[in-house]
Amino acid sequence: MKVIIVGCGKFGSGLAMTLEKKGNEVTIIDNDPEAFELLDKKFMGTKIIGIGFDRDVLEQAGISRCDAVVACSKKDETNALIGKLARDAFSVPRVICRLYDPRRAAIYRSFGIETISTTSWGIQRAMDMLSFNALDSILTLGDSQAEIIRTKAPEMLEGRTVKELCVYGEMNVIAINRGNKIFIPNTGTPIEKNDILYISVVCASTDHLKSLLGMD
């Protein structure tokens, strides 16, 4: 996955190094050359000095070919501008913005932009947002007998209904995140492109779930 991060503060540098360690291609932008000193010396990603909302800088970073942009500069207004530019002008599939004022979250979401707010929680949350291709266990129930799984709907299920992932006594789709809005589906709800599925599953049936999702 190719990710562009704008802002090399504690959050941006931490996220950049975490993403790179997981095998992702990372480009990080900051207008202060000294900011890159926060990066580990082993960081092999691309570092670009420039203003994050400058089109030329973003194009230099390869925004037209990237999978995600994370805007985490020091100013909410700047992050919003970068996020909207990434979403509207370059059609980046996933856009995440760092917020200092969480009250603005609704405004960001109206632009189709996901938000994060704190440094320690934010790095892990961003990693979660960027890793829906595999099964992501977000909650274990009981004595590790069941769990709630979050995963991006595979292409093979687009247009089919939730019923195909509901097996009595084994698994059930309990919620869908579609366009940053979560709702409770019924068995006849069609699955759409980019849906994030929340599935409760008995741990013993995880392999069955993987098979239904085309992950085996």
MDTraj code that builds the backbone (N, CA, C; nanometers):
import mdtraj as md
import numpy as np

residues = "MET LYS VAL ILE ILE VAL GLY CYS GLY LYS PHE GLY SER GLY LEU ALA MET THR LEU GLU LYS LYS GLY ASN GLU VAL THR ILE ILE ASP ASN ASP PRO GLU ALA PHE GLU LEU LEU ASP LYS LYS PHE MET GLY THR LYS ILE ILE GLY ILE GLY PHE ASP ARG ASP VAL LEU GLU GLN ALA GLY ILE SER ARG CYS ASP ALA VAL VAL ALA CYS SER LYS LYS ASP GLU THR ASN ALA LEU ILE GLY LYS LEU ALA ARG ASP ALA PHE SER VAL PRO ARG VAL ILE CYS ARG LEU TYR ASP PRO ARG ARG ALA ALA ILE TYR ARG SER PHE GLY ILE GLU THR ILE SER THR THR SER TRP GLY ILE GLN ARG ALA MET ASP MET LEU SER PHE ASN ALA LEU ASP SER ILE LEU THR LEU GLY ASP SER GLN ALA GLU ILE ILE ARG THR LYS ALA PRO GLU MET LEU GLU GLY ARG THR VAL LYS GLU LEU CYS VAL TYR GLY GLU MET ASN VAL ILE ALA ILE ASN ARG GLY ASN LYS ILE PHE ILE PRO ASN THR GLY THR PRO ILE GLU LYS ASN ASP ILE LEU TYR ILE SER VAL VAL CYS ALA SER THR ASP HIS LEU LYS SER LEU LEU GLY MET ASP".split()
xyz = np.array([
    [0.0836, -0.1190, 0.0000],
    [0.0000, 0.0000, 0.0000],
    [0.0878, 0.1250, 0.0000],
    [0.0518, 0.2236, -0.0811],
    [0.1264, 0.3487, -0.0870],
    [0.0509, 0.4557, -0.0079],
    [0.1167, 0.5122, 0.0932],
    [0.0539, 0.6094, 0.1820],
    [0.1341, 0.7385, 0.1853],
    [0.0641, 0.8514, 0.1759],
    [0.1265, 0.9826, 0.1904],
    [0.0842, 1.0411, 0.3246],
    [0.1813, 1.0833, 0.4032],
    [0.1552, 1.1460, 0.5330],
    [0.2009, 1.2903, 0.5257],
    [0.1142, 1.3825, 0.5629],
    [0.1499, 1.5244, 0.5638],
    [0.1621, 1.5700, 0.7092],
    [0.2835, 1.6034, 0.7492],
    [0.3092, 1.6435, 0.8871],
    [0.3981, 1.5423, 0.9571],
    [0.5208, 1.5819, 0.9887],
    [0.6157, 1.4885, 1.0506],
    [0.6379, 1.5228, 1.1974],
    [0.5264, 1.5371, 1.2701],
    [0.5360, 1.5559, 1.4143],
    [0.5438, 1.4199, 1.4816],
    [0.5092, 1.4129, 1.6105],
    [0.5144, 1.2859, 1.6830],
    [0.4198, 1.1831, 1.6218],
    [0.3002, 1.2297, 1.5866],
    [0.2028, 1.1383, 1.5280],
    [0.2443, 1.0942, 1.3881],
    [0.2757, 1.1919, 1.3015],
    [0.3107, 1.1601, 1.1638],
    [0.4334, 1.0713, 1.1524],
    [0.5374, 1.1035, 1.2291],
    [0.6601, 1.0227, 1.2239],
    [0.6350, 0.8826, 1.2789],
    [0.5583, 0.8732, 1.3882],
    [0.5275, 0.7431, 1.4464],
    [0.4475, 0.6560, 1.3513],
    [0.3501, 0.7154, 1.2856],
    [0.2681, 0.6419, 1.1902],
    [0.3520, 0.5981, 1.0704],
    [0.4387, 0.6888, 1.0221],
    [0.5235, 0.6570, 0.9068],
    [0.6118, 0.5356, 0.9350],
    [0.6742, 0.5339, 1.0513],
    [0.7635, 0.4224, 1.0845],
    [0.6860, 0.2929, 1.1056],
    [0.5678, 0.3028, 1.1665],
    [0.4861, 0.1839, 1.1891],
    [0.4391, 0.1243, 1.0566],
    [0.3944, 0.2107, 0.9657],
    [0.3490, 0.1643, 0.8353],
    [0.4623, 0.0996, 0.7565],
    [0.5799, 0.1619, 0.7601],
    [0.6929, 0.1087, 0.6843],
    [0.7339, -0.0282, 0.7372],
    [0.7325, -0.0452, 0.8689],
    [0.7702, -0.1735, 0.9280],
    [0.6756, -0.2845, 0.8850],
    [0.5532, -0.2465, 0.8468],
    [0.4555, -0.3453, 0.8007],
    [0.4608, -0.3646, 0.6493],
    [0.5638, -0.3079, 0.5863],
    [0.5855, -0.3332, 0.4441],
    [0.5188, -0.2378, 0.3483],
    [0.4700, -0.1241, 0.3989],
    [0.4039, -0.0274, 0.3127],
    [0.5027, 0.0740, 0.2549],
    [0.4665, 0.1339, 0.1418],
    [0.5479, 0.2383, 0.0801],
    [0.5005, 0.3735, 0.1348],
    [0.5890, 0.4438, 0.2043],
    [0.5493, 0.5662, 0.2747],
    [0.6235, 0.6882, 0.2216],
    [0.5472, 0.7955, 0.1986],
    [0.6042, 0.9262, 0.1665],
    [0.5548, 1.0245, 0.2707],
    [0.6456, 1.0993, 0.3307],
    [0.6058, 1.1953, 0.4346],
    [0.6490, 1.3353, 0.3961],
    [0.5598, 1.4314, 0.4167],
    [0.5809, 1.5702, 0.3754],
    [0.5804, 1.6615, 0.4972],
    [0.6734, 1.7558, 0.5017],
    [0.6731, 1.8589, 0.6056],
    [0.7501, 1.9795, 0.5518],
    [0.7069, 2.1002, 0.5914],
    [0.7768, 2.2201, 0.5420],
    [0.8983, 2.2562, 0.6267],
    [0.9203, 2.1808, 0.7352],
    [1.0355, 2.2042, 0.8222],
    [1.1327, 2.0873, 0.8100],
    [1.2499, 2.1075, 0.7505],
    [1.3459, 1.9980, 0.7325],
    [1.3855, 1.9306, 0.8635],
    [1.3877, 2.0083, 0.9739],
    [1.4281, 1.9514, 1.1021],
    [1.3250, 1.8534, 1.1577],
    [1.2014, 1.8621, 1.1075],
    [1.0966, 1.7723, 1.1559],
    [1.1296, 1.6266, 1.1274],
    [1.2024, 1.6019, 1.0192],
    [1.2350, 1.4646, 0.9807],
    [1.3318, 1.3972, 1.0777],
    [1.3887, 1.4758, 1.1707],
    [1.4779, 1.4174, 1.2702],
    [1.4027, 1.3247, 1.3656],
    [1.2695, 1.3376, 1.3689],
    [1.1886, 1.2491, 1.4532],
    [1.1813, 1.1074, 1.3959],
    [1.2138, 1.0939, 1.2681],
    [1.2098, 0.9621, 1.2051],
    [1.3319, 0.8800, 1.2450],
    [1.3121, 0.7507, 1.2556],
    [1.4232, 0.6600, 1.2831],
    [1.5250, 0.6673, 1.1694],
    [1.6512, 0.6515, 1.2015],
    [1.7559, 0.6562, 1.0989],
    [1.7399, 0.5439, 0.9971],
    [1.6679, 0.4392, 1.0354],
    [1.6471, 0.3266, 0.9448],
    [1.5285, 0.3489, 0.8510],
    [1.4587, 0.4609, 0.8671],
    [1.3432, 0.4890, 0.7820],
    [1.3875, 0.5032, 0.6365],
    [1.3272, 0.4234, 0.5495],
    [1.3676, 0.4203, 0.4090],
    [1.2649, 0.4853, 0.3170],
    [1.1591, 0.5430, 0.3741],
    [1.0562, 0.6066, 0.2923],
    [1.1045, 0.7372, 0.2310],
    [1.0175, 0.7992, 0.1532],
    [1.0503, 0.9256, 0.0864],
    [1.0144, 1.0435, 0.1755],
    [1.1073, 1.1379, 0.1883],
    [1.0851, 1.2598, 0.2658],
    [1.0846, 1.3786, 0.1703],
    [0.9775, 1.4589, 0.1772],
    [0.9643, 1.5744, 0.0875],
    [0.9456, 1.7008, 0.1696],
    [1.0271, 1.8002, 0.1437],
    [1.0134, 1.9299, 0.2104],
    [0.9195, 2.0158, 0.1270],
    [0.8114, 2.0606, 0.1891],
    [0.7162, 2.1419, 0.1152],
    [0.5875, 2.1606, 0.1914],
    [0.4984, 2.2407, 0.1352],
    [0.3679, 2.2689, 0.1962],
    [0.2695, 2.1616, 0.1527],
    [0.2057, 2.1005, 0.2494],
    [0.1224, 1.9836, 0.2225],
    [0.0022, 2.0042, 0.1350],
    [-0.0471, 2.1288, 0.1237],
    [-0.1632, 2.1509, 0.0377],
    [-0.1233, 2.2093, -0.0982],
    [0.0062, 2.2128, -0.1275],
    [0.0549, 2.2578, -0.2574],
    [0.0388, 2.1428, -0.3577],
    [-0.0349, 2.1658, -0.4642],
    [-0.0609, 2.0614, -0.5630],
    [0.0689, 2.0023, -0.6194],
    [0.1666, 2.0887, -0.6464],
    [0.2926, 2.0402, -0.7033],
    [0.3634, 1.9463, -0.6067],
    [0.3576, 1.9800, -0.4782],
    [0.4204, 1.8957, -0.3761],
    [0.3492, 1.7611, -0.3679],
    [0.2166, 1.7647, -0.3687],
    [0.1394, 1.6405, -0.3616],
    [0.1617, 1.5538, -0.4855],
    [0.1723, 1.6172, -0.6009],
    [0.1981, 1.5412, -0.7233],
    [0.3386, 1.4819, -0.7215],
    [0.4340, 1.5570, -0.6649],
    [0.5693, 1.5050, -0.6500],
    [0.5692, 1.3813, -0.5598],
    [0.4791, 1.3828, -0.4607],
    [0.4686, 1.2698, -0.3672],
    [0.3972, 1.1498, -0.4295],
    [0.3390, 1.1698, -0.5475],
    [0.2709, 1.0600, -0.6158],
    [0.1278, 1.0400, -0.5712],
    [0.0581, 1.1491, -0.5417],
    [-0.0773, 1.1373, -0.4875],
    [-0.1748, 1.0727, -0.5860],
    [-0.1495, 1.0873, -0.7141],
    [-0.2408, 1.0285, -0.8133],
    [-0.2336, 0.8760, -0.8137],
    [-0.1307, 0.8205, -0.7498],
    [-0.1139, 0.6751, -0.7486],
    [-0.1207, 0.6158, -0.6078],
    [-0.1513, 0.6984, -0.5089],
    [-0.1471, 0.6489, -0.3706],
    [-0.2799, 0.5870, -0.3286],
    [-0.2744, 0.5077, -0.2235],
    [-0.3930, 0.4414, -0.1702],
    [-0.4569, 0.5190, -0.0559],
    [-0.3773, 0.6017, 0.0108],
    [-0.4294, 0.6753, 0.1259],
    [-0.3465, 0.7997, 0.1540],
    [-0.4136, 0.9010, 0.2086],
    [-0.3473, 1.0225, 0.2556],
    [-0.3873, 1.0456, 0.4003],
    [-0.2880, 1.0716, 0.4839],
    [-0.3133, 1.1042, 0.6244],
    [-0.2622, 1.2465, 0.6473],
    [-0.3530, 1.3390, 0.6773],
    [-0.3161, 1.4789, 0.7022],
    [-0.3071, 1.5002, 0.8521],
    [-0.1860, 1.5246, 0.9020],
    [-0.1672, 1.5382, 1.0469],
    [-0.0714, 1.6535, 1.0776],
    [-0.0950, 1.7668, 1.0116],
    [-0.0153, 1.8866, 1.0400],
    [-0.0606, 1.9461, 1.1728],
    [-0.0060, 2.0591, 1.2100],
    [-0.0370, 2.1197, 1.3390],
    [-0.1689, 2.1961, 1.3409],
    [-0.2297, 2.2200, 1.2233],
    [-0.3514, 2.3004, 1.2169],
    [-0.4677, 2.2217, 1.1571],
    [-0.5827, 2.2261, 1.2257],
    [-0.7022, 2.1581, 1.1764],
    [-0.7418, 2.2087, 1.0382],
    [-0.7347, 2.3408, 1.0184],
    [-0.7770, 2.3995, 0.8923],
    [-0.6918, 2.3483, 0.7766],
    [-0.5616, 2.3360, 0.8021],
    [-0.4714, 2.2844, 0.6991],
    [-0.5023, 2.1389, 0.6671],
    [-0.5279, 2.0609, 0.7708],
    [-0.5605, 1.9200, 0.7505],
    [-0.6895, 1.9036, 0.6709],
    [-0.7875, 1.9884, 0.7012],
    [-0.9145, 1.9827, 0.6283],
    [-0.8931, 2.0151, 0.4807],
    [-0.8115, 2.1166, 0.4533],
    [-0.7838, 2.1557, 0.3154],
    [-0.7128, 2.0440, 0.2399],
    [-0.6124, 1.9833, 0.3036],
    [-0.5393, 1.8727, 0.2411],
    [-0.6338, 1.7551, 0.2161],
    [-0.7153, 1.7251, 0.3158],
    [-0.8086, 1.6133, 0.3032],
    [-0.9081, 1.6338, 0.1909],
    [-0.9628, 1.7538, 0.1810],
    [-1.0620, 1.7817, 0.0764],
    [-0.9963, 1.7790, -0.0610],
    [-0.8742, 1.8294, -0.0688],
    [-0.8010, 1.8286, -0.1950],
    [-0.7717, 1.6848, -0.2384],
    [-0.7286, 1.6031, -0.1434],
    [-0.6984, 1.4632, -0.1737],
    [-0.8232, 1.3892, -0.2198],
    [-0.9344, 1.4171, -0.1536],
    [-1.0600, 1.3486, -0.1855],
    [-1.1192, 1.3978, -0.3176],
    [-1.1308, 1.5297, -0.3339],
    [-1.2031, 1.5845, -0.4486],
    [-1.1190, 1.5985, -0.5751],
    [-0.9941, 1.6455, -0.5593],
    [-0.9114, 1.6716, -0.6770],
    [-0.8362, 1.5476, -0.7256],
    [-0.7995, 1.4587, -0.6318],
    [-0.7178, 1.3437, -0.6708],
    [-0.7870, 1.2086, -0.6495],
    [-0.9087, 1.2124, -0.5942],
    [-0.9876, 1.0889, -0.5747],
    [-0.9114, 0.9805, -0.5005],
    [-0.8407, 1.0198, -0.3940],
    [-0.7674, 0.9223, -0.3122],
    [-0.8689, 0.8318, -0.2417],
    [-0.8521, 0.7005, -0.2474],
    [-0.9507, 0.6077, -0.1899],
    [-0.9761, 0.6255, -0.0407],
    [-0.8701, 0.6529, 0.0369],
    [-0.8891, 0.6676, 0.1812],
    [-0.8169, 0.7922, 0.2302],
    [-0.8925, 0.8793, 0.2963],
    [-0.8377, 1.0060, 0.3469],
    [-0.8664, 1.0153, 0.4964],
    [-0.7619, 1.0387, 0.5743],
    [-0.7733, 1.0473, 0.7196],
    [-0.7120, 1.1794, 0.7656],
    [-0.7809, 1.2501, 0.8556],
    [-0.7300, 1.3772, 0.9059],
    [-0.7168, 1.3765, 1.0576],
    [-0.6070, 1.4313, 1.1035],
    [-0.5836, 1.4495, 1.2473],
    [-0.6610, 1.5721, 1.2930],
    [-0.7325, 1.5601, 1.4057],
    [-0.8106, 1.6704, 1.4622],
    [-0.7594, 1.7083, 1.5998],
    [-0.7433, 1.8368, 1.6218],
    [-0.7189, 1.8846, 1.7579],
    [-0.8520, 1.9189, 1.8234],
    [-0.9473, 1.9634, 1.7436],
    [-1.0796, 1.9976, 1.7945],
    [-1.1788, 1.8929, 1.7445],
    [-1.2117, 1.7923, 1.8280],
    [-1.3005, 1.6845, 1.7841],
    [-1.4412, 1.7315, 1.7495],
    [-1.4777, 1.8540, 1.7912],
    [-1.6105, 1.9054, 1.7586],
    [-1.6273, 1.9295, 1.6094],
    [-1.5160, 1.9336, 1.5378],
    [-1.5221, 1.9538, 1.3931],
    [-1.5354, 1.8232, 1.3161],
    [-1.5423, 1.7133, 1.3875],
    [-1.5443, 1.5820, 1.3224],
    [-1.6599, 1.5675, 1.2249],
    [-1.7780, 1.6184, 1.2627],
    [-1.8956, 1.6066, 1.1754],
    [-1.8743, 1.6789, 1.0433],
    [-1.8064, 1.7930, 1.0490],
    [-1.7789, 1.8693, 0.9269],
    [-1.6859, 1.7894, 0.8360],
    [-1.5814, 1.7309, 0.8947],
    [-1.4870, 1.6508, 0.8164],
    [-1.5589, 1.5331, 0.7520],
    [-1.6442, 1.4673, 0.8301],
    [-1.7141, 1.3503, 0.7776],
    [-1.8057, 1.3875, 0.6619],
    [-1.8600, 1.5092, 0.6646],
    [-1.9452, 1.5537, 0.5540],
    [-1.8661, 1.5667, 0.4249],
    [-1.7333, 1.5800, 0.4361],
    [-1.6453, 1.5850, 0.3192],
    [-1.6033, 1.4441, 0.2758],
    [-1.6469, 1.3413, 0.3514],
    [-1.6045, 1.2044, 0.3223],
    [-1.4677, 1.1732, 0.3777],
    [-1.4299, 1.2421, 0.4865],
    [-1.2966, 1.2276, 0.5444],
    [-1.3079, 1.1644, 0.6829],
    [-1.2268, 1.0615, 0.7090],
    [-1.2246, 0.9988, 0.8402],
    [-1.1343, 1.0801, 0.9329],
    [-1.1628, 1.0769, 1.0621],
    [-1.0893, 1.1595, 1.1570],
    [-1.0319, 1.0787, 1.2723],
    [-0.9196, 1.1295, 1.3254],
    [-0.8564, 1.0759, 1.4449],
    [-0.8145, 1.1943, 1.5308],
    [-0.7990, 1.1718, 1.6621],
    [-0.7804, 1.2895, 1.7461],
    [-0.6644, 1.2878, 1.8440],
    [-0.6188, 1.1750, 1.8911],
    [-0.5097, 1.1776, 1.9885],
    [-0.3887, 1.1008, 1.9365],
    [-0.2711, 1.1347, 1.9850],
    [-0.1485, 1.0763, 1.9318],
    [-0.1381, 0.9262, 1.9571],
    [-0.1455, 0.8823, 2.0809],
    [-0.1257, 0.7410, 2.1119],
    [-0.2364, 0.6541, 2.0531],
    [-0.3615, 0.6951, 2.0721],
    [-0.4739, 0.6183, 2.0177],
    [-0.4814, 0.6347, 1.8672],
    [-0.4459, 0.7530, 1.8201],
    [-0.4598, 0.7841, 1.6784],
    [-0.3742, 0.6985, 1.5881],
    [-0.2506, 0.6690, 1.6276],
    [-0.1638, 0.5877, 1.5433],
    [-0.2255, 0.4494, 1.5223],
    [-0.2714, 0.3869, 1.6301],
    [-0.3312, 0.2544, 1.6164],
    [-0.4608, 0.2613, 1.5374],
    [-0.5403, 0.3674, 1.5600],
    [-0.6679, 0.3821, 1.4890],
    [-0.6446, 0.3989, 1.3385],
    [-0.5441, 0.4780, 1.3030],
    [-0.5119, 0.4972, 1.1621],
    [-0.4682, 0.3648, 1.0999],
    [-0.3865, 0.2872, 1.1743],
    [-0.3443, 0.1573, 1.1242],
    [-0.4658, 0.0682, 1.1000],
    [-0.5636, 0.0731, 1.1899],
    [-0.6854, -0.0061, 1.1739],
    [-0.7605, 0.0356, 1.0484],
    [-0.7732, 0.1676, 1.0285],
    [-0.8464, 0.2184, 0.9129],
    [-0.7820, 0.1765, 0.7820],
    [-0.6503, 0.1602, 0.7854],
    [-0.5765, 0.1306, 0.6631],
    [-0.5556, -0.0187, 0.6399],
    [-0.6132, -0.1024, 0.7255],
    [-0.5834, -0.2456, 0.7148],
    [-0.7086, -0.3320, 0.7159],
    [-0.8104, -0.2912, 0.6415],
    [-0.9340, -0.3675, 0.6398],
    [-0.9311, -0.4866, 0.5445],
    [-0.8209, -0.5073, 0.4735],
    [-0.8179, -0.6163, 0.3771],
    [-0.8182, -0.7528, 0.4456],
    [-0.7670, -0.7604, 0.5677],
    [-0.7665, -0.8861, 0.6426],
    [-0.8716, -0.8793, 0.7533],
    [-0.8944, -0.9926, 0.8169],
    [-0.9872, -0.9932, 0.9299],
    [-0.9245, -0.9187, 1.0462],
    [-0.9980, -0.8250, 1.1026],
    [-0.9462, -0.7412, 1.2098],
    [-1.0327, -0.7645, 1.3339],
    [-0.9800, -0.8372, 1.4306],
    [-1.0556, -0.8653, 1.5522],
    [-1.0564, -0.7420, 1.6414],
    [-1.1757, -0.6874, 1.6698],
    [-1.1839, -0.5659, 1.7512],
    [-1.2378, -0.5921, 1.8921],
    [-1.2939, -0.7124, 1.9140],
    [-1.3457, -0.7432, 2.0473],
    [-1.3583, -0.8941, 2.0642],
    [-1.3028, -0.9446, 2.1760],
    [-1.3155, -1.0866, 2.2093],
    [-1.4213, -1.1014, 2.3170],
    [-1.5090, -1.1980, 2.3004],
    [-1.6203, -1.2169, 2.3932],
    [-1.6038, -1.3454, 2.4729],
    [-1.6477, -1.3388, 2.6009],
    [-1.6400, -1.4566, 2.6854],
    [-1.4962, -1.5011, 2.7038],
    [-1.4764, -1.6296, 2.7178],
    [-1.3432, -1.6863, 2.7362],
    [-1.2819, -1.7171, 2.5993],
    [-1.2689, -1.6102, 2.5173],
    [-1.2151, -1.6213, 2.3808],
    [-1.2925, -1.7225, 2.2969],
    [-1.4233, -1.7316, 2.3220],
    [-1.5058, -1.8265, 2.2469],
    [-1.5696, -1.7619, 2.1244],
    [-1.5798, -1.6300, 2.1265],
    [-1.6381, -1.5590, 2.0130],
    [-1.5715, -1.4225, 2.0030],
    [-1.5855, -1.3604, 1.8876],
    [-1.5263, -1.2286, 1.8681],
    [-1.6044, -1.1496, 1.7649],
    [-1.5790, -1.0197, 1.7627],
    [-1.6365, -0.9337, 1.6603],
    [-1.5252, -0.8972, 1.5639],
    [-1.5488, -0.9271, 1.4369],
    [-1.4507, -0.9076, 1.3316],
    [-1.4912, -0.7879, 1.2455],
    [-1.3929, -0.7093, 1.2054],
    [-1.4175, -0.6000, 1.1117],
    [-1.3371, -0.6282, 0.9851],
    [-1.4010, -0.6167, 0.8705],
    [-1.3304, -0.6428, 0.7453],
    [-1.3952, -0.5665, 0.6306],
    [-1.3163, -0.5358, 0.5302],
    [-1.3696, -0.4702, 0.4117],
    [-1.4367, -0.5747, 0.3245],
    [-1.5560, -0.5437, 0.2745],
    [-1.6286, -0.6392, 0.1916],
    [-1.5489, -0.6721, 0.0654],
    [-1.5236, -0.7995, 0.0383],
    [-1.4500, -0.8366, -0.0827],
    [-1.5343, -0.8139, -0.2070],
    [-1.4673, -0.7949, -0.3202],
    [-1.5381, -0.7690, -0.4454],
    [-1.6355, -0.8804, -0.4809],
    [-1.6019, -1.0025, -0.4449],
    [-1.6856, -1.1168, -0.4799],
    [-1.8247, -1.1109, -0.4162],
    [-1.8386, -1.0293, -0.3085],
    [-1.9678, -1.0208, -0.2401],
    [-2.0499, -0.8979, -0.2799],
    [-1.9932, -0.8105, -0.3617],
    [-2.0650, -0.6893, -0.4017],
    [-2.1922, -0.7259, -0.4781],
    [-2.3054, -0.6706, -0.4350],
    [-2.4335, -0.6987, -0.4979],
    [-2.5073, -0.8157, -0.4354],
    [-2.4367, -0.8945, -0.3566],
    [-2.5022, -1.0041, -0.2865],
    [-2.5589, -0.9531, -0.1538],
    [-2.6293, -1.0369, -0.0839],
    [-2.6936, -0.9918, 0.0398],
    [-2.6194, -1.0392, 0.1638],
    [-2.6493, -0.9739, 0.2748],
    [-2.5897, -1.0067, 0.4041],
    [-2.6174, -1.1523, 0.4421],
    [-2.7275, -1.2060, 0.3926],
    [-2.7668, -1.3428, 0.4268],
    [-2.6557, -1.4435, 0.3998],
    [-2.5726, -1.4168, 0.2978],
    [-2.4669, -1.5107, 0.2612],
    [-2.3558, -1.5189, 0.3658],
    [-2.3536, -1.4229, 0.4595],
    [-2.2538, -1.4257, 0.5662],
    [-2.3173, -1.4539, 0.7023],
    [-2.4422, -1.4944, 0.7020],
    [-2.5119, -1.5258, 0.8267],
    [-2.5345, -1.6776, 0.8353],
    [-2.4693, -1.7396, 0.9316],
    [-2.4837, -1.8837, 0.9526],
    [-2.5298, -1.9054, 1.0964],
    [-2.6484, -1.9601, 1.1125],
    [-2.7068, -1.9757, 1.2456],
    [-2.6119, -2.0497, 1.3391],
    [-2.5864, -1.9880, 1.4559],
    [-2.5003, -2.0493, 1.5564],
    [-2.3524, -2.0300, 1.5320],
    [-2.3149, -1.9686, 1.4161],
    [-2.1737, -1.9512, 1.3848],
    [-2.1338, -1.8052, 1.3653],
    [-2.2091, -1.7340, 1.2819],
    [-2.1687, -1.5964, 1.2494],
    [-2.2882, -1.5137, 1.2051],
    [-2.2737, -1.3816, 1.2209],
    [-2.3817, -1.2911, 1.1817],
    [-2.3249, -1.1517, 1.1562],
    [-2.3683, -1.0856, 1.0503],
    [-2.3269, -0.9475, 1.0232],
    [-2.4095, -0.8565, 1.1131],
    [-2.3430, -0.7894, 1.2078],
    [-2.4166, -0.7104, 1.3060],
    [-2.4215, -0.5618, 1.2712],
    [-2.3328, -0.5156, 1.1830],
    [-2.3346, -0.3741, 1.1447],
    [-2.2550, -0.3552, 1.0159],
    [-2.2862, -0.2475, 0.9456],
    [-2.2132, -0.2103, 0.8244],
    [-2.1787, -0.0623, 0.8320],
    [-2.0525, -0.0312, 0.8011],
    [-2.0096, 0.1085, 0.7892],
    [-2.0068, 0.1406, 0.6402],
    [-2.0954, 0.2280, 0.5967],
    [-2.1061, 0.2650, 0.4556],
    [-2.1033, 0.4171, 0.4439],
    [-1.9990, 0.4696, 0.3817],
    [-1.9879, 0.6146, 0.3677],
    [-1.9767, 0.6853, 0.5014],
    [-1.9029, 0.6219, 0.5963],
    [-1.8822, 0.6781, 0.7299],
    [-2.0101, 0.6806, 0.8146],
    [-2.1114, 0.6053, 0.7741],
    [-2.2327, 0.5931, 0.8537],
    [-2.2550, 0.4456, 0.8853],
    [-2.2755, 0.4155, 1.0130],
    [-2.2957, 0.2770, 1.0551],
    [-2.4448, 0.2485, 1.0725],
    [-2.4892, 0.1341, 1.0202],
    [-2.6290, 0.0952, 1.0373],
    [-2.6372, -0.0558, 1.0601],
    [-2.7515, -0.0991, 1.1133],
    [-2.7754, -0.2405, 1.1397],
    [-2.8483, -0.2997, 1.0184],
    [-2.7884, -0.3960, 0.9504],
    [-2.8524, -0.4522, 0.8311],
    [-2.9501, -0.5636, 0.8651],
    [-3.0325, -0.5996, 0.7675],
    [-3.1110, -0.7221, 0.7786],
    [-3.0560, -0.8223, 0.6783],
    [-3.1081, -0.9424, 0.6773],
    [-3.0504, -1.0467, 0.5917],
    [-3.0624, -1.0132, 0.4433],
    [-3.1549, -0.9247, 0.4083],
    [-3.1725, -0.8901, 0.2675],
    [-3.0944, -0.7679, 0.2232],
    [-3.0178, -0.7068, 0.3148],
    [-2.9399, -0.5873, 0.2799],
    [-2.8299, -0.6229, 0.1802],
    [-2.8239, -0.5526, 0.0659],
    [-2.7180, -0.5805, -0.0315],
    [-2.5840, -0.5257, 0.0162],
    [-2.4773, -0.5950, -0.0171],
    [-2.3425, -0.5507, 0.0173],
    [-2.2887, -0.4654, -0.0961],
    [-2.2336, -0.3487, -0.0621],
    [-2.1847, -0.2560, -0.1635],
    [-2.0332, -0.2405, -0.1567],
    [-1.9767, -0.1867, -0.2629],
    [-1.8326, -0.1620, -0.2707],
    [-1.7902, -0.0694, -0.1573],
    [-1.6782, -0.0993, -0.0955],
    [-1.6184, -0.0221, 0.0140],
    [-1.6928, -0.0345, 0.1468],
    [-1.7921, -0.1228, 0.1555],
    [-1.8574, -0.1469, 0.2845],
    [-1.7559, -0.2054, 0.3834],
    [-1.7644, -0.1602, 0.5078],
    [-1.6880, -0.2207, 0.6160],
    [-1.7864, -0.3036, 0.6978],
    [-1.7607, -0.4327, 0.7049],
    [-1.8530, -0.5241, 0.7712],
    [-1.8068, -0.5548, 0.9129],
    [-1.9009, -0.5542, 1.0069],
    [-1.8750, -0.5956, 1.1440],
    [-1.9491, -0.7277, 1.1636],
    [-1.8734, -0.8327, 1.1904],
    [-1.9302, -0.9675, 1.1953],
    [-1.9002, -1.0325, 1.3295],
    [-2.0035, -1.0808, 1.3970],
    [-1.9821, -1.1602, 1.5184],
    [-1.9651, -1.3047, 1.4753],
    [-1.8636, -1.3715, 1.5290],
    [-1.8348, -1.5082, 1.4859],
    [-1.7819, -1.5912, 1.6020],
    [-1.8248, -1.7146, 1.6086],
    [-1.7689, -1.8101, 1.7042],
    [-1.6270, -1.8412, 1.6567],
    [-1.5313, -1.8363, 1.7475],
    [-1.3910, -1.8521, 1.7083],
    [-1.3651, -1.9818, 1.6323],
    [-1.4387, -2.0852, 1.6668],
    [-1.4214, -2.2137, 1.5984],
    [-1.4661, -2.2073, 1.4534],
    [-1.5405, -2.1027, 1.4163],
    [-1.5917, -2.0900, 1.2793],
    [-1.5163, -1.9855, 1.1980],
    [-1.4016, -1.9384, 1.2492],
    [-1.3253, -1.8359, 1.1779],
    [-1.2824, -1.8821, 1.0399],
    [-1.2397, -2.0070, 1.0288],
    [-1.1978, -2.0595, 0.8981],
    [-1.3149, -2.0627, 0.8005],
    [-1.4342, -2.0942, 0.8512],
    [-1.5540, -2.0944, 0.7670],
    [-1.5812, -1.9532, 0.7158],
    [-1.5658, -1.8536, 0.8048],
    [-1.5865, -1.7146, 0.7658],
    [-1.4864, -1.6739, 0.6581],
    [-1.3601, -1.7108, 0.6774],
    [-1.2577, -1.6790, 0.5777],
    [-1.2945, -1.7381, 0.4410],
    [-1.3488, -1.8577, 0.4436],
    [-1.3880, -1.9228, 0.3193],
    [-1.4994, -1.8450, 0.2493],
    [-1.5980, -1.7995, 0.3276],
    [-1.7089, -1.7226, 0.2714],
    [-1.6627, -1.5878, 0.2171],
    [-1.5543, -1.5343, 0.2743],
    [-1.4997, -1.4055, 0.2311],
    [-1.3941, -1.4210, 0.1217],
    [-1.3677, -1.5444, 0.0826],
    [-1.2701, -1.5684, -0.0216],
    [-1.1276, -1.5504, 0.0239],
    [-1.1017, -1.5712, 0.1537],
    [-0.9680, -1.5502, 0.2098],
    [-0.8925, -1.6799, 0.2357],
    [-0.9507, -1.7926, 0.2005],
    [-0.8831, -1.9197, 0.2277],
    [-0.7895, -1.9567, 0.1134],
])
top = md.Topology()
chain = top.add_chain()
for i, resn in enumerate(residues, 1):
    res = top.add_residue(resn, chain, resSeq=i)
    for name in ("N", "CA", "C"):
        top.add_atom(name, md.element.get_by_symbol(name[0]), res)
traj = md.Trajectory(xyz[None], top)
